Amino acid sequence: MTIQLPDGQGGLRAYEPRREPLAVTTGSPFTSRTVFSAAHVVADPFADTTPDSPAAVDWDATLAFRRHLWSHGLGVAEAMDTAQRGMGLDWAGAAELIRRSAAEAKSVGGLIACGVGTDQLTGPASLDEVRAAYEEQLALVEESGAQAILMASRALAAAAKGPEDYLEIYGHLLRQATEPVVLHWLGPMFDPALEGYWGSSDLDAATDTFLEVIAAHPDKVDGIKVSLLEAQREIDIRRRLPQGVRCYTGDDFNYPELIAGDEKGFSHALLGIFDPLGPLAAEAVRVLDTGNTEGFRELLDPTVELSRHLFQAPTRFYKTGVVFLAWLAGHQSHFTMVGGLQSARSLPHFTRAYELADGLGLFPDPKLAEERMKNLLALYGVAQ
């Protein structure tokens, strides 16, 4: 009835896995919050690839996972950081992912928004080239029928000389966008190449530029996604947004309090942690829909320890833990990632992630999760 796990000191300790998953229900669409899960991609484990090769994706398993999220009422934020955008998934792969997922969303009536970036640029680029790259991706997303999420651009961060370049590029894109978009501010903890985004490493100055972009085009901004892992900064930003512009929290450290909100407002959600938390997160939001903020927090607060573990520094490697938990939960048949990123975390990290997720009841089949965890431990030389 127990599994032997590394104790962190060179020995083993007995752990007794949970025997029953958390009971969750499905139901009507959310009424109080708009909630997206940024979703991971499933690699093709039989493809003969190298870490530098274009991503080989198992499309059937990838789309099946999106149907899982939609079945619980969550929207899918596609081709985002969680899908290893720029960390194994290139623009050609992302474009195919967007086309396939948008078509799947249409067939099942699922909510979808897709990332628009400049990752087809593989070297130094001028501002004109950055603008053209954004335009190409924006056109593809709009043609697919999905909502656009304007992501932060490494190429723009490298080419911009100051805030005025961000104002010009984003202003141009917002003017030509057919429908309101989501603006995404991804902090350097997720991608070091984005240091100094919006023209300054001073976050107060960067915030002012970010809000200036929005204020100039409020009719073209559905909302913003803030991924800075600073709860108070997000609260301050959302209180300064024009009427009708939403704040989608991207704070994987403080999401329960930000979604719950306060007397002056609340955040919606667009979160990578809702990939492994999907059913539980949906259950919590349905409780919140009834006005029961305390019940919402009782369900979601205990998940923060797992999220902080998965997103610990170097934060950009959180995708490894997300895919690991998807494997343990039975959403895919293997623990392989595009770009070989399954090697980006240690055995102690995996062990703790398993314990925390099991304790929350996240595994639909706890016995399967236990067997797969034992298989991983055996691969590392841990006998049971």
N, C-alpha and C positions, 0 to 999 in steps of 0.2 A: 504493500500500500504506500510505500515511500519511494522517493527517487534521491539518489546521492548527488549532491551538488557541491561544487568547489566552495570552500569556506573563506577564500581570500587569503589564507595563510599557508597554503600548500597542502591542506588536508581536505577531507570531505565531511559533509554534514547531511543528515537525513531531512528531507522535506516531504511533507504529505500534501499532495495536490488536492485541489478542490474536486469534488465529485459531480457537482451539478453546476451548469452555467447559470448566469444571471437571467432571470425571467424578464423578457422584454416583449412588447406588443407592437404591432403596426396599426396605423390608424389614418385619420384624415390629415390633410396637409397642415403644416404649421400656420398659426395665425398671428403670433406675437413677434416672431423673428424670421428673417430670411437666413438660411443656414446652408453653406456649401462645405463639402469636404474636398480638399485637394487630394487627388487620388494617385497612387503609385502605378507604375507599369510592371507587367510580368514579363520577364525575359524568357526567351526560348532556350531551354537548357541543352538542347541537342544541336544548336548552331555552332559551327566551327568558327569561333571569333577570337579576337584579342581585345584587351582593354582599349585599344585605339581604333578598333573597327566600328563601323556604323552599328547602331543598336539592332539586335535581333530580338523582336518582340513576339511573344505568344499572344496573338490578337484575340483568340477565343477566350483565354483566361483573363486577359486585360478587360475585355468588354463585360465578361461575366461579373467581375468585381464591381464595375460601375452599376450593373443592374442590381447588385446587392445593396449598394448605397441608395439608389433610387427607390428600392422596395421599402426602405425605412423612412422615406420622405425627404431625404437629404438631397440637395443639389450637388452636382459634380463640378468642381473647378478643375478644368482639364489643361494638360500640357503646362503645368506650373512647376515650381521648384520640387515638389514632392514627386513628380514624374521624372526626376533626374534631368530636368531641362538644363543643359549646359554642364551636366555631370554624367555623361554617358548617352544622353538622347540629343541628337543633333536636330537641326531645323527640318531636314527631310523626314526624319522619324516623327518629329512633333507634328508636322503638317499632316502626315498620314493618320496619326493619332486623333487629331482634331476632326478630320473628315469622318473617320469611322465612329468616333464617340458622338459627334453631333448627329449623325444619321441614326445611331442607336437611341439617342435621347428622343429624337422625333418619333421613333417607332413605339416607344414605351411611355411617352408623355413626361419625360424627365427634365428637370431644370438643369441647364448647363451653361457655363461661361468658360471661355478659353483664353489662354495666355497669348499675348501679342508682344513680341520682343524684336531683337535684332541679331539673333544668334546665327543667321546665315553669314554674317560678317566674321571672318576667321582671323583677321589681322587688323592693324591700325586702319581707321576709317575716318573720313571727313564728316562734318556735320550733314552735308548733303547726302552722303551715303547712308548715314544713320537714319535720316528722314525717309529715304527711299526704302530701306529695309523694314522699318516700321510700317510703311504704307503697304508693302507687299503682304506682310503678315496680317494686317488689319483687314485687307481685302479678302483674304482667304477665310478668316474667321467669320466675317459678315456674310460671305457667300454660303458658308456652311449653315447659317441660320442661328448661330450661337451668339451670346453676348460676349463682347470683347473686354478683356482685362489688360490694360496697358502696363506691362511689367517694366521694372527698372532694367536699364540697358548697360552692360559692361562697356560697350563701344561708346555710348554717350558719356559715361563717366570718364572715359579716357580722352575723349575729344573736346568736351565742354571746357571753356575757359572761365566760366562764371555763371551766376544765376540767369543772366540774360539768355544764354544758349538753351537752358531748360525751358524758359518761358516761351521762346520762339518755337522749339521743336514740339512741345506738348500743345501749345496753342494751335499750331498748324494741324496736328493730328485730331484734336478735339473739334476743330471747325469742320473737318471733312468726315468725321464719324457719322454714320447714318443714324445710330441709336446711342443713347447714353452709355458710357463705359464705366468700368471700375478702374481707378488709378491705384497702383500697387507700389508702396514704398517698402522695399526689402532692405533690411539693415545689413551692415557688413559682417555681423556674426553669422549670417546665412551665406554670404558671398563676399569675401574680402575685397574683390575687385570693385565693389560698389561703395567703398569708402569715399566720403565727401559728396555723396549724391545730393542733388538740388543745388550744387555749387558751393557747398561749405561743409567742413567737418564739425562745425559748431551746429549742434542740432536745433538750437533756437533759430539761428539764421536760416537753416535748411527748411525748418517748419514754415517760416514766413514765406519763403519762395513757393513751397508746396501749396500753401493756402492761397497764394496770389494766383497760381494757375487755375485753381478751382473757382475762385471768386470771379475770374474773367469769363468763365464758361460754365456757370452752374447748371444750365439746361442740358449740357452734354456730359455731365458727371452723375451717374447713378449713385456712386459711392466711392469710398476709399478703403483700401486694405492696408492696415498699418502693421508691419512686422518688425518692431524695434525692441520687443521684450521689456518695455517700460510702461507699466500700467498707467501711471499718472500722466505721462506724456500723451498717451492715447486719449485719455479723458479730456485733457486740455485741448487737444486737436478737435475732438468731436464736438466740443462746446463752441468752437469757433467756425464750424461748418455752416455754409448757407442753408436756409430752410429747404428741406427736401433731399439733401445730400446725405446718404447714409454712411455710417462708419461700420466696416466689417472688420472685426478684430482678427488679427493674424498673430496674436500674442499667445504662444503655446505654453507660457508660464502662468498667466493670470486670467485665462479666458472665463472661468465661472463668474468672477466678480464683474468683469467687463460686460458680459452678456446680460447678467442680472441687472446691471445698471444702478442708477441712483435717482434722486428726485429731479435731476436735470437731464436725464436721458440714459441711453443704453447703446451697446454695440450689437450689431448683427454678427455673423461669424463666417469666416472663410479660413479654415484651419487644416493644417496637415495632420494634427493629432486626431482629427475626426475620421481619418482613414481607419485606424485600428479601433477607435471608440464608436464607430458609426451607430450601431443599434442602441447602445447605452446613451449616447449623446441625443439621439432622436427621442428616446424615452424621457430624458430630462427636459427637453424643449417642450414636449407635449404637456408635461407637468407645469411648466412655466406658462403655457398657453391658458391654463385655468386660473392664473393669477397667483399660483402657489410658489412664490420665490424661494421660500425656505425648503420646500420639497425638491425644487430644482437644484439648489446648492447641496442638499444632502446626497443627491445622486451624483453630481458632477465634481464636487470638491475632492472626493477620495481619488479621482483620476489624475489629479495634478502631480502627485509624486511620480507616477509612471511617465507623464509627459515631460516633466523636468529631467527625468533620467534619460529618456530617448533624445531629448534636445540639448543635453549637456555639451559643453565645449569639447571638440570643435563642432559647433551646432550644425554645420552644413552636412554632417554625416548622419543626421537623424533618419534619413531615408533607409539606412541599413536596418535600424530597429523596426521601422514601420513594415518593411518587407518580411523581416524575420517573424513578426507577429502574424502577418497574413498567412505565412506558411504554417505556423503552429495552429492557426485557427481553421486550416483546411481550405482556404481560398485559392491556394495554388499547390501544386504537387511537389515543389522543390524550393530550396533556398538558394537561388542563383539570381544575380542582378546584372543588368546591363552595365558594361564597363568593369565588371568584376568587383563591384562595390560591396559585395557581401563580406569582403575582408576588412572593411573599414572600422569595425568595432571588435573588441576583445571578448574572450569567453566570459570573464566576469561580468561584462556589460550584458551579454546575452542572458546569462544566468539570472541576473537581477530583473531584467525585463520580463523573463518568463514568470518569475515569482510574483511580480507586481500585477501582471496581466491576469495570471491565474487567480490571484486573490480577489480581483475585481469581477471574476466570472466572465471574462471576455471570450473564452474559448467555447464555441458551441458543442464541441466534443472534447471534454477534458482528457479523456483517455488517449485520444489521438494526439493531442498536444504533448502529453507526457511521453508517448512513444517517440515522437519526433524529437523532443528534447533529449531523450536518451540516445537517439541516433547521432545527434550533434555532439553530445558529450563523448561518445565512443570515437568519433572522428578526431577529437582532441586528445584521445588517450585516456579518458575517464571511464573506468570499468564500473559496472553496476553490480 
